[in-house]
Amino acid sequence: MSSWHIPDGLRERYLEGTLEPALAMSVDAHLGGCADCRAAVPYDKDWLDASWARLEAELITPRLSLSERLLRHGGVPDHLARLLSATPTMSRAWLAAVVAVLAFAVLAAREQAEFLPAFLVVAPVLPLAGIALAYGPRVDPAHELVAATPMAGPRLLLTRATAVLAVSVVLAGLASPLLPAPPGLAAAWLLPALAAASGCLALSSRLPVPIAALAVAGVWLAIVGTGHSLGDWLAVFGPAPQIGYGVAALLLTYRFYRVSTR
């Protein structure tokens, strides 16, 4: 053990907060191993106890976010509620962006009916953007921590993708009645959105999630482009294609489930 102790002048400067960062860190390190120097540092016991109490309250029983409280009240288990509320895309910025896109599409369609396809084309792509940003080491700050838990892998991706899809569908569903279109046409984006999300999950077993999302979005835009080139963009939202989207969503979801449970 070193016989050196912090001089009075150095200790005073440390307490005043005027030391350079490197020197302050050296003093901190010495105080951690020297009981005599720690005893020479004055402190207010009541203030210190209150500070530790506040710190423990934040670390041990952190304040629940609004989304986590709503999930728990809705019957979602505590661990899933915490996991979903920590999903990167379930943030205010993402929600604001989705609302802004939907609002712009609705206002454009109400201003000029020929902009209605913009809403129907964009709505199925929004969940893909959310899923692409909901899982993976490059987008999730807690990926390394979660990767070591039983929830890691396909199960976590499915959980977060379901949450993102649910929020996107609810927001688009709220916007649909505002469109200048019959109810059937205004809701024609729903099955394509489910099929696109299922396709993204199925492809994620072979490709990184962002690339899978881009690939599915490209396929969807190609389908819409084909209908437009044939002179009838409504054709891709007709009864027969809707049946195809529904069947595709079921088959792709089943495939992802089979792959994830191997």
C-alpha positions as CSV (number, residue, x, y, z in Angstrom):
1,M,0.0,0.0,0.0
2,S,1.4,3.4,-0.9
3,S,2.2,5.9,1.9
4,W,1.3,8.8,-0.3
5,H,-1.8,10.8,0.6
6,I,-3.6,13.6,-1.2
7,P,-2.2,17.0,-0.1
8,D,-4.6,19.5,1.4
9,G,-4.3,21.9,-1.6
10,L,-5.0,19.2,-4.1
11,R,-7.9,17.9,-2.1
12,E,-9.4,21.4,-1.9
13,R,-9.2,21.9,-5.7
14,Y,-10.7,18.4,-6.1
15,L,-13.7,19.4,-3.9
16,E,-14.1,22.7,-5.8
17,G,-14.2,20.9,-9.1
18,T,-11.3,22.8,-10.6
19,L,-8.9,19.9,-11.3
20,E,-8.1,18.9,-14.9
21,P,-10.0,15.7,-15.9
22,A,-6.9,13.4,-15.9
23,L,-5.8,14.6,-12.4
24,A,-9.4,14.4,-11.0
25,M,-9.6,10.7,-12.3
26,S,-6.3,10.0,-10.5
27,V,-7.6,11.4,-7.2
28,D,-10.8,9.4,-7.7
29,A,-8.7,6.2,-8.1
30,H,-6.7,7.0,-5.0
31,L,-9.7,7.7,-2.9
32,G,-11.1,4.3,-3.9
33,G,-8.2,2.5,-2.2
34,C,-7.2,4.9,0.6
35,A,-9.5,4.9,3.7
36,D,-7.5,7.7,5.3
37,C,-8.0,10.1,2.3
38,R,-11.6,9.2,2.1
39,A,-12.1,10.1,5.7
40,A,-10.5,13.5,5.1
41,V,-13.1,14.3,2.4
42,P,-16.1,16.1,4.1
43,Y,-19.6,15.1,3.2
44,D,-23.2,15.6,4.3
45,K,-24.5,12.2,5.5
46,D,-28.1,13.0,4.9
47,W,-27.4,14.3,1.4
48,L,-25.4,11.2,0.6
49,D,-28.1,8.8,1.9
50,A,-30.7,10.6,-0.1
51,S,-28.5,10.5,-3.3
52,W,-28.0,6.7,-2.9
53,A,-31.8,6.3,-2.4
54,R,-32.6,8.1,-5.6
55,L,-29.9,6.1,-7.5
56,E,-31.3,2.8,-6.2
57,A,-34.8,3.9,-7.1
58,E,-33.7,4.6,-10.7
59,L,-31.7,1.4,-11.1
60,I,-33.7,-1.1,-9.2
61,T,-37.2,0.2,-9.9
62,P,-37.0,2.4,-12.9
63,R,-39.9,4.5,-14.0
64,L,-42.0,2.7,-16.5
65,S,-42.5,4.3,-19.9
66,L,-46.1,5.1,-21.1
67,S,-45.9,2.3,-23.7
68,E,-44.7,-0.2,-21.1
69,R,-47.5,0.7,-18.7
70,L,-50.1,0.4,-21.5
71,L,-48.7,-3.0,-22.5
72,R,-48.8,-4.3,-18.9
73,H,-52.4,-3.0,-18.4
74,G,-53.3,-4.8,-21.6
75,G,-52.2,-8.1,-20.2
76,V,-48.7,-8.4,-21.8
77,P,-46.3,-10.2,-19.5
78,D,-43.8,-7.9,-17.7
79,H,-40.7,-9.2,-19.5
80,L,-42.3,-8.9,-23.0
81,A,-43.6,-5.4,-22.1
82,R,-40.1,-4.3,-21.2
83,L,-38.7,-5.9,-24.4
84,L,-41.3,-4.3,-26.7
85,S,-41.0,-0.8,-25.1
86,A,-37.2,-1.0,-25.7
87,T,-37.7,-1.9,-29.4
88,P,-35.7,0.8,-31.3
89,T,-38.4,1.6,-33.8
90,M,-41.0,2.0,-31.1
91,S,-39.8,5.5,-30.5
92,R,-41.4,8.9,-30.7
93,A,-39.3,9.7,-33.8
94,W,-40.4,6.6,-35.7
95,L,-44.1,7.0,-34.7
96,A,-43.9,10.7,-35.7
97,A,-42.5,9.7,-39.1
98,V,-45.2,7.1,-39.7
99,V,-47.9,9.6,-38.7
100,A,-46.4,12.3,-40.9
101,V,-46.2,10.0,-44.0
102,L,-49.8,8.8,-43.5
103,A,-51.1,12.3,-43.0
104,F,-49.3,13.6,-46.1
105,A,-50.8,10.7,-48.1
106,V,-54.3,11.3,-46.8
107,L,-54.1,15.1,-47.4
108,A,-52.8,14.5,-50.9
109,A,-55.6,12.1,-51.7
110,R,-58.3,14.4,-50.4
111,E,-56.8,17.3,-52.4
112,Q,-56.6,15.3,-55.6
113,A,-58.2,11.8,-56.0
114,E,-55.4,10.7,-58.3
115,F,-53.0,10.7,-55.3
116,L,-55.1,7.9,-53.6
117,P,-52.7,5.2,-54.9
118,A,-49.9,6.8,-53.0
119,F,-51.5,5.9,-49.7
120,L,-52.3,2.3,-50.8
121,V,-48.7,1.8,-52.0
122,V,-47.0,3.4,-49.0
123,A,-49.1,1.8,-46.3
124,P,-47.7,-1.8,-46.8
125,V,-44.2,-0.5,-46.9
126,L,-44.3,1.2,-43.5
127,P,-44.2,-2.0,-41.5
128,L,-41.2,-3.1,-43.5
129,A,-39.3,0.0,-42.5
130,G,-40.1,-0.6,-38.9
131,I,-39.1,-4.3,-39.0
132,A,-35.8,-3.5,-40.7
133,L,-35.0,-1.2,-37.8
134,A,-36.3,-3.4,-35.0
135,Y,-33.6,-6.1,-34.9
136,G,-29.9,-6.5,-35.5
137,P,-26.5,-5.3,-34.1
138,R,-26.4,-2.2,-36.3
139,V,-29.7,-0.8,-35.2
140,D,-30.3,-2.1,-31.7
141,P,-28.1,-0.7,-28.9
142,A,-29.1,-3.6,-26.6
143,H,-28.5,-6.3,-29.3
144,E,-25.4,-7.8,-27.6
145,L,-27.2,-8.0,-24.2
146,V,-30.4,-9.6,-25.6
147,A,-28.5,-12.0,-27.9
148,A,-27.4,-13.9,-24.7
149,T,-31.0,-14.5,-23.6
150,P,-33.5,-17.2,-24.6
151,M,-35.5,-14.5,-26.4
152,A,-32.7,-13.9,-29.0
153,G,-33.0,-14.9,-32.7
154,P,-36.2,-15.5,-34.6
155,R,-38.4,-15.3,-31.5
156,L,-37.2,-11.8,-30.7
157,L,-37.5,-10.8,-34.3
158,L,-41.1,-12.1,-34.5
159,T,-42.0,-10.4,-31.2
160,R,-40.7,-7.0,-32.3
161,A,-42.0,-7.4,-35.9
162,T,-45.5,-8.2,-34.5
163,A,-45.4,-5.1,-32.4
164,V,-44.2,-2.9,-35.3
165,L,-46.8,-4.4,-37.6
166,A,-49.6,-3.9,-35.0
167,V,-48.7,-0.2,-34.5
168,S,-48.4,0.4,-38.3
169,V,-51.7,-1.3,-39.0
170,V,-53.5,0.7,-36.3
171,L,-52.2,4.0,-37.5
172,A,-53.0,3.2,-41.1
173,G,-56.4,1.9,-40.1
174,L,-57.2,5.2,-38.3
175,A,-56.2,7.1,-41.5
176,S,-58.1,4.9,-43.9
177,P,-61.6,6.3,-43.1
178,L,-60.3,9.8,-44.0
179,L,-59.6,8.7,-47.6
180,P,-61.9,9.8,-50.4
181,A,-62.6,6.2,-51.4
182,P,-65.1,3.4,-50.6
183,P,-64.4,1.5,-47.4
184,G,-63.3,-1.6,-49.3
185,L,-60.7,0.3,-51.4
186,A,-59.5,2.3,-48.4
187,A,-58.7,-0.9,-46.6
188,A,-57.1,-2.6,-49.6
189,W,-53.6,-2.1,-48.2
190,L,-54.1,-4.4,-45.2
191,L,-53.5,-7.8,-46.8
192,P,-50.6,-6.6,-48.9
193,A,-49.1,-5.2,-45.6
194,L,-49.5,-8.6,-43.9
195,A,-48.0,-10.4,-46.9
196,A,-45.0,-8.0,-47.1
197,A,-44.3,-8.4,-43.3
198,S,-44.5,-12.2,-43.6
199,G,-42.2,-12.2,-46.6
200,C,-39.7,-10.1,-44.8
201,L,-39.7,-12.5,-41.8
202,A,-39.4,-15.5,-44.1
203,L,-36.4,-14.0,-46.0
204,S,-34.7,-13.0,-42.7
205,S,-33.7,-16.7,-42.3
206,R,-31.4,-16.3,-45.3
207,L,-30.7,-12.5,-45.5
208,P,-30.0,-9.7,-43.0
209,V,-33.3,-8.2,-41.9
210,P,-32.7,-4.8,-43.6
211,I,-31.9,-6.4,-46.9
212,A,-34.9,-8.7,-46.6
213,A,-37.1,-5.7,-46.1
214,L,-35.6,-3.9,-49.1
215,A,-36.1,-7.0,-51.2
216,V,-39.8,-7.4,-50.3
217,A,-40.4,-3.6,-50.7
218,G,-38.8,-3.9,-54.2
219,V,-41.1,-6.9,-55.1
220,W,-44.2,-4.9,-53.9
221,L,-43.2,-1.8,-55.9
222,A,-42.7,-4.1,-59.0
223,I,-46.2,-5.5,-58.5
224,V,-47.7,-2.0,-58.3
225,G,-45.6,-0.9,-61.3
226,T,-46.9,-3.8,-63.3
227,G,-50.5,-2.9,-62.6
228,H,-49.7,0.7,-63.5
229,S,-48.0,-0.3,-66.8
230,L,-51.1,-2.3,-67.7
231,G,-53.2,0.9,-67.3
232,D,-55.1,-0.1,-64.2
233,W,-53.4,0.3,-60.9
234,L,-56.5,-0.8,-59.1
235,A,-56.0,-4.3,-60.5
236,V,-53.3,-5.1,-57.9
237,F,-55.9,-4.4,-55.2
238,G,-58.7,-6.4,-56.7
239,P,-60.4,-9.5,-55.2
240,A,-58.2,-12.1,-56.8
241,P,-54.9,-10.4,-55.8
242,Q,-56.3,-9.9,-52.3
243,I,-56.8,-13.6,-52.0
244,G,-53.3,-14.1,-53.2
245,Y,-51.9,-11.7,-50.6
246,G,-53.8,-13.5,-47.8
247,V,-52.6,-16.9,-48.9
248,A,-49.1,-15.7,-49.2
249,A,-49.2,-14.1,-45.7
250,L,-50.3,-17.5,-44.2
251,L,-47.8,-19.6,-46.1
252,L,-44.8,-17.2,-45.4
253,T,-45.7,-17.0,-41.7
254,Y,-45.9,-20.7,-41.5
255,R,-42.5,-21.1,-43.2
256,F,-40.9,-18.6,-40.8
257,Y,-42.4,-20.5,-37.9
258,R,-41.1,-23.8,-39.1
259,V,-37.6,-22.3,-39.7
260,S,-37.5,-20.6,-36.3
261,T,-38.5,-23.8,-34.4
262,R,-35.9,-26.1,-35.9
